[in-house]
Amino acid sequence: MIHVNHSLNPDTGKSGFIQVFKKYRMSDVFPIDDRQGTSMKDNLQVISIKRKEFQSADKVAKKGITLFLLLTALFFFVSSLSAVEEEFEEIKVIREGPPPLEDPQYLDLGTFVVNMPGDKYFLKSSIQLAFENSAAKEWLLARLPLAKDLIITHLNSITVEQFDDTKNRVVIKNDLQVRLNSLFPNKAAWEDPVPIRRILFLEFYRQ
C-alpha cells in the first residue's frame, strides 16, 4: 500500500506527489500483462492472414466465373455452328433432267419462223443442237436440209394452246430430239444410239 504524507506544506505538496509517482511507476500501480499484448498481436496477424486469404479466394472465384462464362459462350457458339452445318447438310440440291455433257459440241441451225395452226400467229425459234461426238455432228451437217425440213414440220404443228402452256416446252424438245435422232443410221461408226444429246432454244416465242 502507498502512504502519502498529507503533512506536506502546500508549496512542497505538488512536488512531493510527483516524486511519489516517479518512485512508483504506472506499471507498478497498473501492471500490464505481456501475454495480453502478445495475444492482441497474434489476433491482428490472424485477421490480416484471413483477409489475404479472403481476397485470394475472391480472385479465384472471379476467375472461375469468368472461365465458366467463356466456356458457356464457346459451347453455344459451337452448337450454333453444328446446327448451321446440319441445316446445310439437309438442304440437298436436286438436279432435274439428264446429266451434264462432259465435252459438248454445238451445231447452230439458225432461226425458224413458221405459221401456227389457224394462221393467226407466227412461231419464231432459234435452235442449236448439242453433240458429244464430232463424227455425228459432221454427219448431220452434211444433211442439214433434211434436219431443217423436219424442224419446220414439227414447229408448224404446235398450237397456240400447246405453246402457251410452259410445261409443254420439255415435251416439244423431247419430240424434236427423237425426230432428229431418227435421221441417223442404226449402225454408225461412232456407236452412239443418241447422237443429239440436247435441243437448245435460243429464241422461242410467238408473234
C-alpha positions as CSV (number, residue, x, y, z in Angstrom):
1,M,0.0,0.0,0.0
2,I,1.2,3.6,-0.8
3,H,1.2,6.1,2.0
4,V,1.1,9.7,1.1
5,N,2.2,12.2,3.6
6,H,-0.6,14.7,3.9
7,S,1.5,16.9,6.2
8,L,3.5,18.3,3.3
9,N,3.1,22.0,3.0
10,P,1.3,23.5,0.1
11,D,4.4,24.5,-1.6
12,T,6.1,21.2,-1.5
13,G,2.9,19.1,-1.8
14,K,2.8,19.1,-5.5
15,S,6.4,18.2,-6.0
16,G,6.2,15.5,-3.4
17,F,3.2,13.9,-5.2
18,I,5.2,13.9,-8.4
19,Q,8.1,12.3,-6.6
20,V,5.9,9.6,-5.3
21,F,4.6,8.8,-8.8
22,K,8.2,8.8,-10.1
23,K,9.2,6.4,-7.4
24,Y,6.3,4.1,-8.1
25,R,5.8,3.8,-11.8
26,M,2.5,3.3,-13.5
27,S,3.5,-0.2,-14.4
28,D,3.7,-1.0,-10.7
29,V,0.3,0.5,-10.0
30,F,-1.5,-0.9,-13.1
31,P,0.6,-3.9,-14.2
32,I,0.2,-4.8,-17.9
33,D,0.0,-8.4,-18.8
34,D,2.6,-9.1,-21.6
35,R,0.6,-12.1,-22.6
36,Q,-2.4,-9.9,-23.3
37,G,-0.3,-7.7,-25.7
38,T,1.1,-10.8,-27.4
39,S,-2.4,-12.1,-27.8
40,M,-3.6,-8.9,-29.5
41,K,-0.7,-9.0,-31.9
42,D,-1.5,-12.6,-32.7
43,N,-5.1,-11.8,-33.3
44,L,-4.1,-8.9,-35.6
45,Q,-1.9,-11.2,-37.6
46,V,-4.6,-13.9,-37.9
47,I,-7.1,-11.2,-39.1
48,S,-4.5,-10.0,-41.7
49,I,-3.9,-13.5,-42.9
50,K,-7.6,-14.3,-43.1
51,R,-8.2,-11.1,-45.0
52,K,-5.5,-12.0,-47.5
53,E,-7.0,-15.5,-47.8
54,F,-10.4,-14.0,-48.4
55,Q,-9.0,-11.7,-51.1
56,S,-7.2,-14.5,-52.8
57,A,-10.4,-16.7,-52.7
58,D,-12.4,-13.8,-54.1
59,K,-9.9,-13.5,-57.0
60,V,-10.1,-17.3,-57.6
61,A,-13.9,-17.1,-57.6
62,K,-13.9,-14.2,-60.1
63,K,-11.5,-16.1,-62.4
64,G,-13.7,-19.2,-62.1
65,I,-16.9,-17.3,-63.0
66,T,-15.1,-15.7,-66.0
67,L,-13.8,-19.0,-67.2
68,F,-17.3,-20.5,-66.8
69,L,-18.9,-17.7,-68.9
70,L,-16.3,-18.1,-71.6
71,L,-16.8,-21.9,-71.8
72,T,-20.6,-21.4,-71.9
73,A,-20.3,-18.9,-74.7
74,L,-17.9,-21.2,-76.6
75,F,-20.4,-24.1,-76.1
76,F,-23.3,-22.1,-77.5
77,F,-21.1,-20.9,-80.4
78,V,-20.1,-24.5,-81.4
79,S,-23.7,-25.7,-81.0
80,S,-24.9,-22.9,-83.4
81,L,-22.2,-23.9,-85.9
82,S,-23.2,-27.5,-85.7
83,A,-26.9,-26.6,-86.2
84,V,-26.0,-24.5,-89.3
85,E,-23.9,-27.3,-90.7
86,E,-26.8,-29.7,-90.2
87,E,-29.2,-27.4,-92.0
88,F,-26.8,-27.2,-94.9
89,E,-26.5,-31.0,-95.0
90,E,-30.3,-31.3,-95.0
91,I,-30.6,-28.9,-98.0
92,K,-29.8,-31.0,-101.0
93,V,-29.9,-29.7,-104.5
94,I,-32.0,-32.0,-106.6
95,R,-30.9,-31.5,-110.2
96,E,-33.6,-32.4,-112.7
97,G,-33.0,-33.6,-116.2
98,P,-30.2,-35.6,-117.8
99,P,-26.6,-35.4,-116.6
100,P,-24.4,-32.6,-117.9
101,L,-22.3,-33.1,-121.0
102,E,-18.6,-33.6,-120.5
103,D,-17.4,-32.2,-123.8
104,P,-20.4,-30.7,-125.7
105,Q,-20.1,-29.7,-129.4
106,Y,-22.8,-27.3,-130.7
107,L,-24.4,-27.0,-134.1
108,D,-26.3,-23.8,-134.9
109,L,-29.3,-24.5,-137.1
110,G,-30.3,-20.8,-137.4
111,T,-33.8,-19.2,-136.9
112,F,-37.1,-20.6,-137.9
113,V,-40.3,-18.7,-138.4
114,V,-43.4,-20.8,-139.1
115,N,-47.2,-20.2,-139.2
116,M,-49.0,-21.7,-136.3
117,P,-52.3,-23.6,-136.9
118,G,-55.1,-21.1,-137.6
119,D,-52.7,-18.7,-139.4
120,K,-53.2,-16.1,-136.7
121,Y,-49.7,-16.2,-135.1
122,F,-46.2,-16.9,-136.1
123,L,-43.8,-19.1,-134.1
124,K,-40.2,-17.9,-134.1
125,S,-37.4,-20.1,-132.7
126,S,-33.6,-20.2,-132.9
127,I,-32.2,-23.7,-132.3
128,Q,-28.9,-25.3,-131.5
129,L,-28.0,-29.0,-131.2
130,A,-25.5,-30.3,-128.7
131,F,-23.4,-33.4,-129.5
132,E,-20.7,-35.3,-127.7
133,N,-19.4,-36.9,-130.9
134,S,-17.8,-34.8,-133.6
135,A,-18.3,-37.5,-136.2
136,A,-22.1,-37.5,-135.6
137,K,-22.1,-33.7,-135.8
138,E,-20.3,-33.8,-139.2
139,W,-22.7,-36.4,-140.5
140,L,-25.7,-34.3,-139.7
141,L,-24.1,-31.1,-141.0
142,A,-23.8,-32.8,-144.4
143,R,-27.5,-33.5,-144.3
144,L,-28.6,-30.1,-142.8
145,P,-31.5,-29.5,-145.3
146,L,-33.2,-32.7,-144.1
147,A,-32.8,-31.6,-140.4
148,K,-34.3,-28.2,-141.1
149,D,-37.2,-29.5,-143.0
150,L,-38.0,-31.9,-140.1
151,I,-37.8,-29.0,-137.6
152,I,-40.1,-26.7,-139.7
153,T,-42.7,-29.5,-140.0
154,H,-42.6,-30.1,-136.3
155,L,-42.8,-26.5,-135.2
156,N,-45.7,-25.9,-137.7
157,S,-47.8,-28.5,-135.8
158,I,-47.6,-26.7,-132.4
159,T,-50.9,-25.0,-131.5
160,V,-51.3,-21.8,-129.6
161,E,-52.6,-23.7,-126.6
162,Q,-49.6,-26.0,-126.5
163,F,-47.2,-23.1,-126.8
164,D,-48.8,-21.1,-124.0
165,D,-48.5,-24.0,-121.6
166,T,-44.9,-23.8,-120.5
167,K,-45.0,-27.4,-119.3
168,N,-45.1,-28.4,-123.0
169,R,-41.7,-26.9,-123.7
170,V,-40.0,-30.0,-122.4
171,V,-42.3,-32.2,-124.5
172,I,-41.6,-30.2,-127.6
173,K,-37.9,-30.5,-127.1
174,N,-38.0,-34.3,-126.5
175,D,-40.2,-34.8,-129.6
176,L,-37.8,-32.8,-131.7
177,Q,-34.8,-34.7,-130.4
178,V,-36.4,-38.0,-131.1
179,R,-37.3,-37.0,-134.7
180,L,-33.8,-35.6,-135.4
181,N,-32.0,-38.7,-134.0
182,S,-34.2,-40.8,-136.2
183,L,-32.3,-39.4,-139.2
184,F,-29.1,-41.1,-138.2
185,P,-28.3,-44.7,-139.4
186,N,-28.9,-47.6,-137.0
187,K,-25.3,-48.7,-137.3
188,A,-22.8,-45.9,-137.3
189,A,-19.1,-45.6,-136.8
190,W,-19.4,-43.6,-133.6
191,E,-21.6,-46.3,-132.0
192,D,-23.8,-43.7,-130.2
193,P,-27.5,-44.5,-130.2
194,V,-28.4,-40.9,-129.2
195,P,-26.0,-38.6,-131.2
196,I,-28.0,-35.4,-130.5
197,R,-27.9,-35.0,-126.7
198,R,-29.6,-31.7,-126.3
199,I,-32.0,-29.4,-128.1
200,L,-31.4,-25.7,-127.2
201,F,-33.9,-23.0,-127.8
202,L,-32.1,-19.6,-128.0
203,E,-35.4,-18.0,-129.1
204,F,-38.9,-19.4,-128.7
205,Y,-41.9,-17.1,-128.9
206,R,-45.0,-16.3,-130.9
207,Q,-45.9,-13.0,-132.6
